Amino acid sequence: MRRLLGRCPNGARCVSIVLSALLSTSAAAQSPRPNSTIPTIELRQGLVITQSVRVAPRIYQLPAPSSHDSAVIRIRGDSITIDFAGATMEGTAVDSNPDIAAGVAIRVEGGTNIRILNAHIRGYNFGILALGTHNLSLIDNDLSYNWKPRLYSVVEHESLIDWLSFHHNEKDEWLRYGAGAYLSDVEGGEIRGNTVTQGMNGLMLVRSSGLSIWNNNFSFNSGVGIGLYRSGGNRILHNRVDYDVRGYSEGFYRRGQDAADLLIYEQSSKNIVAYNSMTHGGDGVFLWAGQSTMDTGAGGANDNLFYGNDFSFAPANGIEATFSRNTFIDNRVEGCEYGMWGGYSFNSGIVGNHFVRNRTAIAIEHGQDNLIAWNTFSSDSTAIRVWGDAIEPSGWGYPKHRDTRSRDYRIETNLFTRNRVGVRAASTMGLSIANNWFLAVDSLLVVRDSTKYELVRNTVSPPARASSRIPKTLRIPPEFAGLAPPSLKNGFVPSREPATSMARWPRSAIIVDEWGPYDWRSPKLWPVDSSRGSPLRLRILGPAGRWRVVGQRGIAALTPTSGRVRDTILVTPRSGSVGDWDLTLESIGAATISPRGERRTAGTPYRFSYSRFEPLIDWSVRFYKWSDSTRNLRKEPASPAAFSTATPILSLNAPRLDFEGYRAPRAEVPREFFALEATGSVDLAPGEYTLRTISDDAIRVWVDSVLVIDNWSPHESALDFAELRGGHHGIRVQYYQADGWYELRVEIVRGRDRSPGSPGAHGAE
């Protein structure tokens, strides 16, 4: 997509984009339609398909080899159509945990004009893995309920175990995350009418180009809906890509953890993204230039066009677009922490968008030559914030190769309504604020440091008699409106969604449990506030219906015991069962789809439960400060013997070991170079249990004087496990923190639990 700088009729520079090369649909290059003589086949392990076939429609239980270098089914050759006719491939049992799914269901190995139609694939790490294919069509497939990791953030706080890192993929690191469909080095084709839900990732493109991706549903995944890496010239239109999210708990934290509805990384340029619903994602869209740009200052994820999308209700950013040059026109961004985070963006056009009720609508640090025009800002706390920092990260190559001053913004012809601050600027040169309307805005402009600006012909809180001259909306100028991609026939358009659509629900509709985002298609019990309350308030969520209690254990009082979905119930555990109780309800009402994809018709009873298991331990905790704070604990781990001779700076008793953050856990404890030792005892009923820890930086655990966990070299947030049997046990924990983030959680869970969590590096970017 070629970018041109010209002169608008009013004298302002504008951004024009040549779209013709991208607006020709790839459908014209589809392979010939299969004839009526194609054979019907049964699927089996190790099958290699080299010609067009129809699959006999039934359920095939076909576990896959764990390696992505092999697959249950391989496709090799040219001009091949495989019509699954609704046949289902299952890699694991329907009721099994999603993180045991493994391997590849279908592997497309090269070829030209390959079409896969009407397949249902579940229980694998990859539904479809396509490598080096020209003109690939995936049409009307359901690739839901494939692999996803267990999450370890809880209602009250997050865990860095859950943070994702898609920043590196030169060595195919993305393969560790799996996907419904993963396309590598694919050129041309059509991805249409597919569904990927309740996995980790929907559709991932790596070094792939020229694809038409439209009318798909990639929603309610715990990682990424659509992801691009070194992928350009694609058309992403008319898709539902909502609730691809993690790292959110209403009233407690809103982090996103680098999940996103749309991820565009590393030199992914000249893509068209239009008419999509991308709401309630960790970010709506997360665009990053890439590590090569960060190192050299060259390139970027540039010249992408975002037109007519809905990026609302993200826990973090509706739009994050950094170190790059792009155009954003007529998008809606509502109810986010940041409507748009555009750090180091340059020569970008932000035109005709609608920002509503964001904490900050547009935030750009170190941006240059950006146009912000014809947008509406309604009830955002701060509408626009631009600034430069005196010190930039020393490890970045980018500022060593580029002019990164914050400069030359044109904020023109915008409508600001009911904002606390219209424009906030710091350390910025060449800030032009002209021809805007500021209505019921507390502060038009807040500046500090050496900001240089000009205010020209702005209208500020005009008297009532002038209200007829105030625009209710702003019409996008033709030079930008003309960039709108043609809407495809029968294409979904988010602006036509009814107000009752889940895409229009407030951000509080995001519920993330240990397996990712809840999709509201089955009844669920969820805490109204803290899960540690006693009594505990639980709300009944899900499809309409009536419910009743059908089972309970360890509960002294429960009110009410029947009612309608959306009720709140109060659970009071028995005095001896505060940490061990469960409750089961049954609902009858609308049709349901379980978290594992099991469907029940309307009027069919659906049972669901909530339980708590936290064995009571009275921990005796002693905090210490390292006497030599110059020690490099990452190279020279602390000696465990130091605990026996050191004097604690704080001693206390705690009902649980669960600390995390960047601030010191207690006022008496230093933020860095602290340690703790904790002892306690627990009584467990007969059975199997797992002692599970999360630690950053280091941990050792003894059970009955036997060392069972020894992860004493400094590390980022990591899981460790040890088996336990029923009975009485004494537990001793030693932990130390070197610097930065700290995290310590020690808990006992039923059964043999070894869920490894999300793979890869963990760290809040």
N, C-alpha and C positions, 0 to 999 in steps of 0.2 A: 504494500500500500504506500503510495508515494505522497509525501507531504509537501505542500507548497505554501510559501508565505507571500501574501499579497496585500492589497489595500482594500478595506471595506469601504462602502459608499460614504460612511461618516468619518473616514480618515483613520480609523483604528485598524491596526493589523489584525488579521483573522487567520484561522486555520482552515485550509481546504484539503480535502482528501480525495484522491482518485480511487474510485471504487470499482470501476468497470471490470478489472481483472478478477475481482472476487465475487461479483454478483451473478456470474453464470453458474447455474446449479450443476453439481456433479452428477445429478441423476441422469443427465443425458448420456453419460458414459457407462451406464450400467450394462452388465453382461446380457446376452440374449436370454429371453424367457425359456425356462426348461420345457421340453416337449412332454407329451403324455406317456412316453415310453420309459421314463426314468424309473429305475428299480426302487423298491421299498426294502429297507434293511432293518435288522435288529442291531442295536449297539452292543459292543462287548469291549472288554479291556484290550488295549493295544491296537484297536482298529485304525487303519490308515485309509482315508478316503481320497480317491484320486479322480472321481467323476461325480456328476450330479446325482443325488439320491434323495429319496424321501424316507424319513425315519418312521417306523411303525410307532404310533402314539401310545405310549404307556410309561410307567415309572421304571427307570433303570437305576438300580443301586450299584454304583460303580466307584468304589474308593480309588483315589489317585495316588501314585507315587509322590513322595513328599517334595522331590526336586522339581523346580520349574523348567528344567531341561528335558523333562519327559511329560507325558500327558496321557489321559485316558483315550482321547481321540486325537489323531493328527490329520491335518488336511494338507495335501501336496498336489500341485498342478495348477492349471489355468482354466478359466471359464467353468467354475464349479459352483453349483447352487445346492445347498443342503437345507431342505425344508423339514424341520423337526415336527411340524404339524401338531404342536402342543406337547410333544414328548418331554419328559422330565428326567434329568440326570441328578442323582443324589450322591454326594460324596461321603456324607455322614448321616447318622440318624437325625430325624427331624427335631427331636427333643434334646439333642446334645448341645453342649456349650459351643458358641461360635468360634472360640479360639482354638478348638482342636481341628477345625477344617484345614485341609492341606492339599497341595498339589494343584494341577491344572486340569480342567475338564476338557477344553478344546484348545489345541495349539495349531495355529495357521502358520505354516512354514513357507514364506515367500508366496509366489504365485501372482497371477493377475486375474481380475474379475472374479473375486470370491464373494459369495453371498451366503449368509447364515440367517435363516428365518425361523421365527416362531418356536424358539427353544426356551425351555425352563431349566435353569441350571442353579443348583444350590449345594452348599456344603463343601466348597473348594476354596483354596487361596486365590485362584484366578478362575473366573467363569470362562472367559475367552482371552487367550494370549496370542496376538497376531504380530509376526515379525517379518519385516521387509516385504510387505504385500503392496501391490499396486491396484488401486480401485477396489477397496474393500467395502462391502455393504453389510451392515448389521441392522436388521429390520424386525421390529415387533418381538424382541426377545425379552424374557424376564430373568435377570441375573441377580435376583435378590437373595438375601440370607446366606451370603458367603462369609468368608473369614472376617472377623474383627476382634480386637483385643479387649480383655477386661480392663476397665478403668478403675483407678484408685483414688481419685478425688471423691470427697464425701460431701454431704449437704453443707457442713459448716466451713470447709476450707478445701482448697485444691491440693493436689500433689504434683510435683514436677515430673513424676513418672509418666504422666499423661501428656506432657508437652510433645508436640511433633516437630520434626525438622526435615523439611523437603529441600533444604538449601543446596544439597549436593546430590548429583545424579550422573556425574561423568563416568562412574564405574557401576552404573545401574543400581545405585542404592535404593531407588524407589521400588525395586522388585520385592524388598523385604516387607512392604506394606500391603501387597495384594491389591485386587480390584475386581469389580464385576467384569469390566473389559479393559484390557491393557494393550495399547497399540504402540509398537516401537518401529520406527523407520517405515511407516505406512504413508503412501502417497495417493491421495485422491480417494473418493468414495462417499458413502452416505451412512450416517448413523441416525436412524429414525425410529420412533415409536417404541424405544426400549425402556425398561424399568429396572433400576437398581436401587433397592432400599434395604435398610437394616444390615448393611455390611460396613466396612470401613471406607472404601473408596468406590465411586461410581465408575467413571470413565477417565482413564489416564492416557495422555498422549505424550510420547517422547520422540523427538525428531520426526514429527509427523506433520504433514501439510496437505492443504487442498481438500479438506474434509467438510462436508455439509452435515452439521450436527443439529437436528431439529425435532421438535415435538417429543422429546424424551422426558422421563421423570427420574431424576437422580436425587432423591430426597431422603431425609432421615438416615443418613450415614454418619459415622462417628469421626470421619476424617475429611475427605474432599469429595464434592459432587463431581466436578470436572477439573482435571489438572493438566496443565501444559508445561512442557520443558523443551526448550529449543524447538518449538513448534509454531509455525507461522502460516499465514494465508488461509486460516480456517474460518468457517462461518458458523457461529453458535447462536441459533435463533429459536425463539418460541419454546424454550424448555422450562420445565418446572424443576428447580434445583433449590429446594428449601430445607431448612433444619439440618444442614450438614454441620454438626456442632458438637463441641465438648467444652468443658471448662466454664460452666455457668451454673449458678445456684441463686435463684431469686432471693434478694435480701442479704446475700453473703458475699458473693464474688462474681465478677463478669470478666473473664479473661480470654475465652475463645481458644487458647492454647494452640494457635496456628492451624486450627481447622478452618475450612472455608467452603462456601458453595462453589466458587470458581477460583482456581489457583493458576496464575500465569507467571512463570519463572524463566529466568536465564535465556535472554535473547529471543523470547517468543514475541514476534512482531507481526504487524499487519493482519491481525485477526479482527473480525467483525463480531461484536457481541451485542445482540439486539433483541428486544421484546421478550426477555427472560424474566421469570420470577426467581429471584435469588435472595430470599429473605431468611432471617433467623439463623444464618450461618455464623460460625465463629467470626469470620469476616464475610461480607457479601462477596466481594472480590478482593483477592490478595495478589497484587502484581508487584514483582520485584525484578530488578534488572538482571541480577545474577552475580555469582561470585567472580566471574571474569571481569565484569564491569567494576565491581568493588575493588579488584586488584589493580586494574589498568586505567580506569576512568573512561574506557571506550565502550561503545555500543549501548545496549539497554534493551528492555522490552518495550519497543517504540512503535508509534504509529498504529496503535490499536484504537478502534472506534467502539465506544460504548454508547448505545443509543436506545432509549425507551425501555430501560430495565427497571426493576424494583429491587433495591438493595437494602431494604428496611430491616429494623429490629435485630441488628447484630449485637452480640455482647461487646465486641471490640469496635471494629470499623466497618461501616457500610461499604466503603471503598478504601482500600489501601493501595496506593500506587506510588512507588518510590524509585528515584534515580533514573527516571525515564521520561519520555515525551509521548503524550497520548491525548485523546479528545473524548470528552464526556458531555453528551447532549441529551436533554429531556429525560433524565433518570430521576427516580424518586428514592429518597433516602430519609427514613423516619425512625425515630426512637432508638438511635445508636449512641454509644459513647462518643465516637467521632463519626460524623457523616462521611467525611473524606479525610484520610491522612495521606498527605502527598509529599512527604519528605524528599527534598532534593529534586522535585519535579521541575522540568524546564520546558519552555515553549509549549506548554499544554493549554488546551482550551477547556474551560469548565463553563458550559453555556446552557442556559435554559433548563437547569435542573431544579428540583423541588426538595428543599431541605426542611424537615418538620420535626420539632421537639427532640433534637439531638443536644447532647451536652455541649459539644462544639461541632458546628456544621462542617467547616473546612479548616484544617490545620496543616500548614506547610512550613517546615523549617528549611532554610537554605535553598529556597526555590528561586527560579529566575525566569523572567520573560513570560509570565503566566497571565492568561486572560481569564477573568472571572466576571461573567456578564450575563444579563438577562435571566438570572436565577431568582428564585423566591426563597426567602428565609423566614420561617414562621415559628415563633416560640422556641427557637434554639437559645440556649443560655448565652453562648458566644457564637455569632454567625461566622466570622472569619478571623482567624489568627495566623499571622505570618511573623517569622522571627529568624534570627541567626544566633548561633552560640559562639561564644568567644573561643572555646576549646572544642575541637572535634576529635573523635576517637583516634588515638595514635596508631592503632592497628589497621586502619583503613588505608588502602592505596588511593581511593577515589579522590579525596581532597588534596592529595599530593600532585594529581594530574589535572585537576579541573579548578576553575574559578567557582567557588561555592558560596560566594557572598549572597545574602538574601537581598534581592534587588528586582526592580522593574516589574511591578505588578500593575495591571490595569483592572480596577474594580469599577465596572461601568454598568449603568442601567439595570441595577438589581433592585428588588423590592424586599425591604426588611420590615418585618412586622412582629411586635411584641418580643423583642430580644432584649436581654440585659445589656449586652455589648454588641454593637454593630461590627466594628473592626478593632482588633487588638493587634498592635504591631510593636516589634522591638528589633533594634539593630538592622534596620531595613532601609535601603536607598531606593529612590525612584518609585514611590508608592503614589499612584494616581487614583483618587476616589472621585468619580464624576458621574453626574446625571442619575444618581440613585434616589430612591424614596426610602425614608426612615420614619416609620409610623409606630408610635408607642414604644420607642427604643430608649432605654434608660441612658445609655452612653453611646453616642455615635462613634466616637473614636477614642481609644486609650492607647497612648504611645509611651515608650520609655527608651532609654539609651539614645543612640545617635540616629534615630529614625528620621528620614527626610520624606516629606509627603506634601501633596497638594489636594485641596478640596475645591471642586469646581461644579457649580450649578446643581447641588444636591437639594432635595426637598426634605425638610425636617419637620415632622409633626405639624402639618398644615392645619389651619382652622377648619371647622366643620363645613363652612360654605365652599371650601375648595375640594371637598371630598369627591365631587363628581369628576374631577380631573385626575383622580388617583386610580391607577389601573388595578383591577382585581387580579388579573393574571398578566403575564408578559408574553407577547408573541415572539417566537424565536425568529430571528432574521433569516431571510431566504438563503443566504450563503451557508448557513448552518442547517436549517431545516431541509435543504436540498441534499444533505448527506444521509438522510434517512434511507436505510436499505429497504427495498421492496418487501412487503410482508408476504410470506409464502401462503399458498392456498391451504386453507384449513389449519393454519398455524395458530397456536395458542398465543394470546396477547394478555399480559398481566394487568393492564389497565381495565380490562373487561371482567376481571375476577369479581364475583359478588363480595359484598362487605362481610359476609359470613365465612368466606374462605379462610382456611388456617393461615394463609399467607398474610392476611390482614389482622390476625390476632396480635395482641401486644407481646412484647418480649417476654413477659412473665409466663407465656405459654410454653417456653422452653423448659423441659424437664429432662435432666440427664442422670441416668442411673449407672450401675456398674457395667452395663453393656452399651451405653450410648444414648442417643436421643429417643425419648418415648414418642410414639406416633399417634397416640390417642385413639387407636382402633380397637382397643380392648380395655376393660376396666382395670384400674390400678389404684392402690393405696399409696399416698405420698404425704410426708410430713408438711404441715402448714408452715412450721418454722423449724426450730432445731430438732434433729432426730434424737437428741439426748434428753429431751424433756420428760418429766414424770410428774403428773400424767402427760401423755403424748397426744397431740392433736393430729389426726390424719384426715385428709380429704380424699373422697372417692372420685376419681377422674374417669373419663372415657365416654363411650357411646351411651345414649339415653337408655335407661332401664330402671328396674326396681331391684333392690338388693336385700339380703338378709344374712345374718350370721349363721354359719353351718359348722364352725369349729373354733375352739379357743383353748389355750393352755397357758397357765401362769398368769392369768388376768383376774384381778379382784373386782373391777367394775368396768362396764362398757356401756356408753350411751351415745346415740340410740342403738338399737339392735336390728333395725330395718329401716328402709326408706328409699330414697331415690338417688341416682348418681348425681354427683356434685354436692352431696351432703358432707358435713364435717362430723367426725366421731371423736370421742374422748376415751382414751385407753389408760386405765390405771393398773399397773402390774401389781401382783402380790408382793408383799414385803420381801419374801425370800426369793423372788423371781425377777427382780428388777432388770437383771442382765440376761434373762433367758425366758422368752415368751413368744407366742405366735398366735395369729388370728387369721381365720379363713372366712371369706364371704362368698356368696353366690349371687350373680346378677342375671336377670332375665329381661331382655329388651331387644334392642337393635342388633343387627348382624355384627359379628366381631371377627377380627383377625388377630391371632395371638402374636407375642413378640417373636415366635419362631415360625410364623406364617401359616398356622393352622386356622382354617376358616370354619366358622359356625354360622348357620342361618339365623335369621331373626326368630326370637322365641326359644332358642336353645340355651339352656343354663350354661353359665361360664363361671368357673371358680377361680379365685385369685386370693392371694395372701400377703401378709406382711409379718415379718419376724424380726426379733432382735436377739443376738447372741453376743454378749460381752461379759465373759466371766469376771466376777468381782475380784479385783486385786487392789490392795491398799499399798501402793508403791511408796517406799521411803527413798526420796531423791536428794542427792547431794550434788551441788554445782561447784565447779572448780574453775579457776583462771590459771592459764599457763604462765609461769613466772618469767619465761623467756619468750616474749612475743615476737622476737626476730627469727625464731626457728621457722624454717621452711618445712611445714608439716607434710607438704605434698611430696617432698623428696626424702624426708626423714620422719616417718610416722612416730607418733608419741609412744612412749613406753607405758604399757599397762601397769607396770609396777608403781608408776607415779601416783596412782590412786591411793595406795596404801600408806603413803607418807605425806600427802598433801593435806592441807587444811581447807575444808569447804568454805566458800564464800556465802553459801545459802543452803539451808536444809529445809525440806518441806515434804508433806505427804500429798499424793495426787491419786485420783481414781483411775487414771490412765496415763500412759506415756504417748503423748501426741503433741509434738511441737513442730512448728514450721514457720519460715518467714525470713525476712532480711533484718528485722529488728530483733533485739535481744528478747529472749523468752520471758525474762523478768527484769525489773528495773535494776536489781542488784547485780545482774549478770552482764558481762561485756558483750558487745555485738559480735566480736571475733575472738578467736583463741579461747574458747571455753569448752568445758567438758562436763560430763555428769556420770555418776554411777547410781544405779537404782536397784533396789532389791525388793522382792515381794514373794508371796506364795499364793497358790491357786489350788482349788479342789475341783476336779473334773469327773463327771459321771463316766462309767465304763464306755469305751469307744475309741475311735481314732480322731486325732486332732492335728492341726498344723500351727506351729508358732511362726508367725509371719512378721518380718520387719521391713521397714523402709528407712533408709539412712542416707544422709549426705552431711558429713563427710566420711565417718568411719564408725564401725560398731563391732562389738563382741558380746556374745550371749552365752551364759552357762545355765544349764538346767540340772538341778541336783548335783552341782559341782562338776558337771561334765561340759566342756566347751562344745557347743553345737553350732554356733555361727561365729565365723572369724573372717570379717571383711574389714581389716584394720588399716589398709592403705587408703588414703583419701580418694573419694570417688564422687561423681554426681549422683543424684537420687537413684537408688538401686534397691531391688528386692532381694531378700534372703529368706530361706525357709528351713524349718527343722520339724521332724515328726515328734508328736507327743502321744502318749496313751493316757487313758483315764487314771485318776488317782490324785494324790497330793504331791505337788511339785514346788520346789524352791527355785526362783529365777533371779539371776543377777545380770544386769546390763551395764556395759561400759560404752560410752560414746564420746567422740570429740568433734569439734567443728574448727576448721582452719580459717576459712574466710568465705565471704559471699553468702549465698543462700544456705540455710541449714534446714534439715528435715529429719525428724525422728518419730517413727511410729512403731509400736510393739503391740501386737494383737494376737489373739488365739481364735482360730476359726475351726469349724467342724470339718472332718474329712481330710483327705489328702489333697491339699491345694498347692498347685505349682504354676498357676497362671502367670506368665512372664510379663504381662502388660505390653505396652506399645514398644516396638523395637526402635533401635536407633538412638541418637543423642537426645538428651532431654535438657531443656533450658529455656527459660522465658526470654524470647528475643526482644 
